[in-house]
């Protein structure tokens, strides 16, 4: 797995290697379906939308929104999860979708209309830096809804 500059990444150990093959289970699929429905209620979609998904994993969220974007970047730090996603993209190619082994701080792209993330923020050690990075990635500094699952309940934040 290479990064956007075709080098071998050195982020961290692949902590999801043992989970990747069983990640797409009925419980997670149900949770991501609910999340996507909420995103669709909250966001105005247009044919020129540029979307970034942070912590895409196997693509359970991003691939549901692929038809709503003109350009989509799916990033994750787990090579194992991205291998599953890349297999899905081989089976159903989308020329406007790119998946990348990266962190928010290491991607070399800007001007996203929408930044989404599901069940990711609790894995990020420096949230202040992460949110600063998200802010700089947004076109015209748009606000970004995000959702995370914590303490057996949904939390929604702006």
N, C-alpha and C positions, 0 to 999 in steps of 0.2 A: 504494500500500500504506500503510495507516494503522496506528498503534499503538492500544493499548487506550483511550487518551483521545482518539482520532480526530485526532491530529496527524501530520504527516509526520515520520518518524523521522530522526534524524541520528546514526547509530552509526558508520558507516564506509562506504567504497566497497563496492559489491556485488562481492566478489572471486570469487563463484561464478557470475556472469552468463554467462560463456562455457562453463560446465560443466553448467548446469541441464538443458538439453534432452537431454543424453546421459547423465545421472547414473544413471538406472535401467537399467543394463546387467547382463548375466548375472553378472558377477563380483561386483558390489555386492549384487545380489539374493541370491546365494548366501551372501555374508558376513553380511548382515543376517538371513537365515533362520537361520543357525547361532547368531547372537547371541540372537535371539528364543527359540529352543529352550532356550538356557542360562538366560535370564530365567525362562522358564516352569518350569524345574526348580527354580530357587532361590526363587521367590516363591510365596506363598500368595495366590491370587486369590479375591476375593469380589465379589458383585454391587454392593457399595458402594465399590469401589476408585476413588480419585481419583489419576490419573497425570499427571505432567508429563514431557514429553520436551524436553530441551535440545538444540538443534542438529538439529531434525527433518528439515531438508532437504526432500526430496520425499515424506517420510512412509514410507519403506521399513520402518522399525521400528515406529513408532507405529500405523500402520494395521493391522498384524498383531495388535496388542493391543487394538484398539478394542472388540471384543466382550467383553473382560474388565474393562472399566471402566464405572463409572456416570458418570464425568466425566473428560475428557481435555483437557489444554492442550498444544498442540504449538507450540514457539517456535523461531524462527531469526532470524538477522540478515541473511539473503539474500532480498531481495524476489523474485529470479528463481526460487529454489528454492520459495518459498512460493506463487508463482503456479502452479507445477506441482502442488503439493499441493492448492491450492484447486480446481483443475480436477478432480482425483481426487475431492474431497469433493462437488463439484457432480454428478459422475456417480453417486456413491454417498453420499447425504447421511446424516450421523449427527448428530442434534440435540444429542448430549452431547459433541461434539468441537468445539473452537475452535482455530483456528490464528492465531498472532499474531507480528507482526514486533517482536521484543523481545530483550533480553539477560536473563540471570538476575537482574541487579541492577535491571532496570526493570519487571519484571512486578509487578502489584498483586494477588497471590493468595498464599494460604498453605494449610496443612493438607493437603499432598499425602501420600498413603500410599506412593507410589513415584515416585522421580525416576530417569529413565533417560537415557542419552546414549551415542551410538555414534560413534566417529571425530570427536569434537568437541574434546576437552580440549587437544589440541596447537594449536588455533586461539585459545585464550584466553590473553591476555598475563599476567593476574594470577590465577593459580590459587588462591592463598590467599583472595582476595576471593570468587572464584567458589564455592569449597567452603564458605566461611562463608555465602554466600547460599543455597546448597543446603540447608545445615543448618537455616537459619531457615525455609525453605519446607516442611520436613517436619513432618507431624503427630506430636506426641509425640516428636519428635527421633529418628525411626527411622533405622537405618543403611541406607545405600543401596549396593547393588552397582552397579558400573559396569565397563564394558569398553572398551578402546581398542585399536586396531590400531597396532602400532609395531614397528619393527625386524624385520619379517617373522615375527612371532610374536604370539600372543595374550597379553595380560597381564590378569590379573584382580585386582582390588583391592577391599577393603572400606573 
